[in-house]
């Protein structure tokens, strides 16, 4: 597993190879996402800081595994297509953010 670190802060963990982690964490779409996402009102990435990919620590791996286990426990395996068995799933990597991500005000308005 590998961690994306920005300005000394661990931001996200991915359960892929180092090559997959680097490709995903540095692709334009992901960069746009982390510039738009905020934690405690601050963007996750300012658009200029180095995006450092490094091996995940044991604590980060534990947070990752706990988050996936919680997600699986909350899922309805009968109707949730994300839990359907397929060969395609073997190639997919999961990402868990290590920071609390602020909810978008637009999302709140949609759910009111």
C-alpha positions as CSV (number, residue, x, y, z in Angstrom):
1,X,0.0,0.0,0.0
2,X,1.1,3.5,-0.7
3,X,0.3,6.9,0.8
4,X,-0.1,10.3,-0.9
5,X,1.6,12.9,1.2
6,X,1.3,16.7,0.7
7,X,3.4,19.2,2.6
8,X,4.2,16.5,5.3
9,X,0.5,15.5,5.7
10,X,-0.6,12.0,4.8
11,X,-3.7,12.6,2.6
12,X,-4.8,9.2,1.2
13,X,-3.8,5.5,1.0
14,X,-4.2,3.3,-2.0
15,X,-4.0,-0.5,-2.1
16,X,-2.2,-0.8,-5.4
17,X,1.3,-1.1,-6.6
18,X,3.7,1.8,-6.5
19,X,3.2,2.3,-10.2
20,X,-0.6,2.3,-9.9
21,X,-0.4,4.7,-6.9
22,X,1.9,7.1,-8.8
23,X,-0.3,7.0,-11.9
24,X,-3.5,7.6,-10.0
25,X,-2.2,10.2,-7.5
26,X,-0.5,12.3,-10.3
27,X,-3.2,12.1,-13.0
28,X,-4.9,15.3,-14.0
29,X,-8.3,14.2,-12.9
30,X,-7.2,13.3,-9.4
31,X,-5.2,16.5,-9.1
32,X,-8.3,18.5,-10.0
33,X,-10.3,16.6,-7.4
34,X,-7.9,17.2,-4.6
35,X,-7.7,20.9,-5.4
36,X,-11.5,21.1,-5.2
37,X,-11.8,19.0,-2.0
38,X,-11.4,20.6,1.3
39,X,-10.6,19.5,4.9
40,X,-11.4,22.0,7.7
41,X,-12.1,24.5,5.0
42,X,-8.6,24.2,3.3
43,X,-8.0,22.6,-0.1
44,X,-6.2,19.2,0.1
45,X,-3.7,20.5,-2.5
46,X,-2.8,24.0,-3.4
47,X,-1.8,23.0,-7.0
48,X,1.9,23.6,-6.5
49,X,3.1,21.5,-3.6
50,X,4.9,18.2,-4.4
51,X,2.7,15.2,-4.4
52,X,4.8,12.6,-2.6
53,X,4.0,8.9,-3.0
54,X,5.6,6.7,-0.3
55,X,5.0,3.3,1.3
56,X,2.1,3.4,3.8
57,X,2.9,3.1,7.5
58,X,1.4,0.4,9.6
59,X,-1.0,3.0,11.2
60,X,-2.1,4.2,7.7
61,X,-2.7,0.6,6.6
62,X,-4.8,0.0,9.7
63,X,-7.0,3.1,9.0
64,X,-7.3,1.9,5.4
65,X,-8.4,-1.6,6.4
66,X,-10.8,-0.3,9.1
67,X,-12.4,2.0,6.5
68,X,-12.9,-0.7,4.0
69,X,-14.3,-3.1,6.6
70,X,-16.7,-0.5,7.8
71,X,-17.8,0.2,4.2
72,X,-18.3,-3.6,3.6
73,X,-20.3,-3.9,6.8
74,X,-22.6,-1.0,5.7
75,X,-23.1,-2.3,2.2
76,X,-26.1,-4.3,1.0
77,X,-24.4,-7.2,-0.8
78,X,-27.6,-8.3,-2.5
79,X,-28.2,-5.1,-4.4
80,X,-24.9,-3.2,-4.3
81,X,-23.1,-3.8,-7.7
82,X,-19.7,-2.7,-6.1
83,X,-19.7,-6.0,-4.3
84,X,-20.4,-8.2,-7.3
85,X,-17.6,-10.6,-8.1
86,X,-15.8,-9.9,-11.3
87,X,-12.3,-10.3,-12.7
88,X,-12.3,-6.5,-13.3
89,X,-12.3,-5.9,-9.5
90,X,-8.9,-7.6,-9.2
91,X,-7.3,-4.7,-11.2
92,X,-9.1,-1.9,-9.3
93,X,-7.4,-0.1,-6.4
94,X,-9.2,1.4,-3.4
95,X,-8.4,4.8,-2.1
96,X,-9.1,5.9,1.5
97,X,-8.7,9.5,2.5
98,X,-6.9,9.9,5.8
99,X,-8.3,13.4,6.4
100,X,-11.9,14.3,7.2
101,X,-13.2,15.7,3.9
102,X,-15.6,18.6,4.2
103,X,-19.1,18.0,2.7
104,X,-19.9,20.2,-0.3
105,X,-22.6,22.8,0.5
106,X,-24.2,21.9,-2.9
107,X,-24.5,18.3,-1.7
108,X,-26.2,19.4,1.5
109,X,-28.8,21.4,-0.6
110,X,-29.6,18.3,-2.7
111,X,-30.3,16.2,0.4
112,X,-32.5,18.8,2.1
